[in-house]
């Protein structure tokens, strides 16, 4: 059974299109049955994923299980998906800071769940569930149907939904600029989670470490693929095969960290992260979300599809309130 779950390398054109417009990576055609996995995860209680939405358009997502260094219980994995859906529907949102409670980021998966889900099939199912969730967390595809068309068949996205909905559940990706605030340690799955964010900020006493080799496994939440994209294959191989301890200086040097903050204090470092993020999300939410969309499409899609997305996203902003206001003010950028 576990082997059948891995037969996903050959993608049909339809599957590729589904991935591009925001459907999950895995579904029943891959042997993945989400509801069954959810029932298994529900057995492992403890901790929570907390979300605070601020008026300025910044969300604070807190991994809250301090007794276990904010390790993910099964319930927390389920709650993460719920919070992502909530953020997707937050139209005023522009940015997101992910942090851990009590000055620790995350130590990966709760070992109680890991021990209980000990078969190869369990591991692959958990891998699929978290890859679906974190890919949904990471991507940005807007939900306006006119953003996507299929001229070769002359059908809109709405019509395409009718064709595909019987097989797959629609998953719109998160259109917020995200920052991982690494306080304390980000270990294993916690290290993987940082790579699902657009940026990573580290406090002076923090550490990122992919400890998977020491556990006899490989990254399973998409961390290896994302790490390779962030720092390149040579550096990623060193980090993973050496289970290297990445302090802020090393992390900044190899490119996994974007900045080292001044304070290790939980409250002060959060405020620093908020100010750092603010410089990238000032302006109307629809513009910030659109920018995240075109950058994500440029990264994930073939050039032709990315250019079409850029065109269609532009059509929602050109002549819009923010554009007309800027023209009326005759904004000048050379002084």
Secondary structure, DSSP 8 states (H G I E B T S, - for coil): -HHHHT--S---HHHHHHHHTTB-S--GGGT--HHHHHHHHHTS---EEEEEE-TTSEEEEEEE-GGGTT-B-HHHHHHHHHHHHHHHT-TT--EEEEEEGGG--B-SB-HHHHHHS-SHHHHHHHHHHHHHHHHHHH------GGG-EETTTTEEHHHHHHHHTTT--B-----SEEEEEE-SEEETHHHHHHHTSSEEEE-TT-EEE--GGGGTS---SSHHHHHHHHH-HHHHHHHHHTT-EEEHHHHHHHTS-SEE-S--SHHHHHHHHHHHHHHHH-S-HHHHHHHHHHHHHHHHS-HHHHHHHHHHHHHHHTTSHHHHHHHHTT-----
